Amino acid sequence: MTAAPRVDTAHLMELLSMSLGAYYGDFTAAAASENLTASQGKALTVLRRGPVAMRALANRLGCDASNVTGIINRLEKRGLVQREASPSDRRVTNLVITPEGERVTDAIRARMHTTEQGLNGLSDQDRAHLSDLLERVFPGRSPGPCEGRADAAE
């Protein structure tokens, strides 16, 4: 049996870049259909996993906490998120998605047709293999409990 040819890391990085670019474009357009920016949509996606402190959300979004305040203010004004005091530390404010925020998050995911079509074109075996590979490439980044649910559509 012959070994599979070695695929150049630069080629794999380019494929990842192209696929993430397509995903981001799909996500951005879907978020815009709900009158949200990509950052607002991503914040909702993170909050769908469960309550998150403001600073932790900033870390997950890769931005400064002051930027998250503006994002959350706009989402809160639309009734998509709410602030709650942490039950373990009253000095910490947790951000919680509302039922309307969950509906909007589901609507965004449902409008990601390009991404969905690409993934649905894979066999069950290929999907399992892709999942395993991505978890190995990006360890510790597995989806939270909501993202794996059929009704959450991550």
C-alpha positions in Angstrom: 0.0 0.0 0.0 1.4 3.4 -1.0 1.4 6.3 1.4 -0.8 9.3 0.5 1.2 12.2 -1.0 2.2 14.9 1.4 0.1 18.0 0.9 2.0 21.2 1.4 1.0 23.2 4.5 0.8 26.4 2.5 -1.8 24.7 0.2 -3.8 23.6 3.2 -3.7 27.1 4.6 -4.9 28.6 1.3 -7.8 26.1 1.2 -8.7 27.1 4.8 -8.5 30.7 3.9 -10.8 30.3 0.9 -13.3 28.2 2.8 -13.3 30.6 5.8 -13.7 33.5 3.4 -16.8 31.8 1.9 -18.2 31.0 5.3 -17.6 34.6 6.5 -19.3 36.1 3.4 -22.2 33.7 3.8 -22.5 34.6 7.6 -22.1 38.3 6.9 -24.9 38.4 4.3 -27.2 36.3 6.6 -26.6 38.6 9.5 -27.3 41.6 7.3 -30.6 40.1 6.3 -31.5 40.5 10.0 -30.1 44.0 10.1 -27.0 43.0 12.0 -23.3 43.4 11.5 -21.1 40.4 11.3 -19.8 41.3 14.8 -23.3 41.5 16.2 -24.2 38.2 14.7 -21.1 36.5 16.0 -21.8 37.9 19.5 -25.3 36.3 19.4 -23.7 33.0 18.2 -21.3 33.1 21.2 -24.1 34.0 23.6 -26.2 31.1 22.2 -23.8 28.8 24.0 -24.7 30.3 27.4 -24.2 33.4 29.5 -20.8 35.1 29.1 -19.1 38.0 30.9 -18.4 41.1 28.9 -14.6 40.6 29.0 -14.9 36.9 28.0 -17.0 37.9 25.1 -14.4 40.5 24.0 -11.8 37.7 24.1 -13.9 35.3 22.1 -14.6 38.0 19.5 -11.0 39.1 19.5 -11.7 42.7 20.2 -11.4 45.3 22.9 -14.0 45.3 25.7 -14.9 48.9 24.8 -16.0 47.7 21.3 -18.1 44.9 22.8 -20.0 47.5 24.9 -21.2 49.2 21.7 -22.1 45.9 20.1 -24.1 44.8 23.2 -25.8 48.2 23.6 -27.2 47.8 20.0 -28.2 44.2 20.6 -29.8 45.1 23.9 -31.8 48.0 22.4 -33.3 45.5 19.9 -34.2 43.0 22.7 -31.8 40.4 21.5 -29.6 40.2 24.7 -29.8 41.4 28.2 -27.4 42.1 31.0 -27.6 40.2 34.3 -25.5 40.3 37.4 -23.4 37.1 37.8 -24.9 34.9 40.6 -21.3 34.2 41.9 -19.9 37.7 41.7 -22.2 40.7 41.7 -19.4 42.9 40.2 -19.5 40.9 37.0 -22.1 41.5 34.4 -23.1 38.5 32.3 -24.6 38.8 28.9 -27.6 36.5 28.2 -29.3 35.9 24.8 -33.1 36.4 24.9 -35.6 34.2 23.1 -35.8 36.8 20.3 -32.0 36.7 20.1 -32.2 32.9 19.7 -34.8 33.3 17.0 -32.5 35.7 15.1 -29.5 33.5 15.5 -31.5 30.6 14.1 -32.6 32.8 11.2 -29.0 33.7 10.4 -27.9 30.1 10.3 -30.9 29.1 8.2 -29.9 31.8 5.6 -26.4 30.4 5.2 -27.2 28.6 2.1 -23.8 28.4 0.5 -22.2 26.9 3.6 -25.2 24.5 4.2 -25.1 23.3 0.6 -21.4 22.6 0.7 -21.7 20.7 4.0 -24.8 18.8 2.9 -23.0 17.6 -0.2 -20.7 15.5 2.1 -21.5 12.0 3.0 -22.1 11.2 6.7 -18.7 9.6 6.8 -17.0 12.6 5.2 -18.8 14.9 7.7 -17.6 12.9 10.6 -14.1 12.8 9.1 -14.1 16.6 8.6 -15.4 17.2 12.1 -12.6 15.0 13.5 -9.9 16.7 11.4 -11.1 20.2 12.4 -11.1 19.2 16.1 -7.6 18.0 15.7 -6.4 21.1 13.9 -8.1 23.4 16.4 -8.1 21.6 19.7 -10.2 23.0 22.5 -12.4 24.8 20.1 -15.3 22.3 20.0 -18.8 23.8 19.8 -20.7 24.3 23.0 -23.9 22.4 23.8 -26.2 24.6 21.7 -24.1 24.5 18.6 -24.4 20.7 18.3 -28.2 20.8 18.6 -30.2 20.2 15.5 -32.4 23.3 16.2 -29.4 25.6 16.7 -27.8 25.0 13.3 -24.1 26.0 13.9 
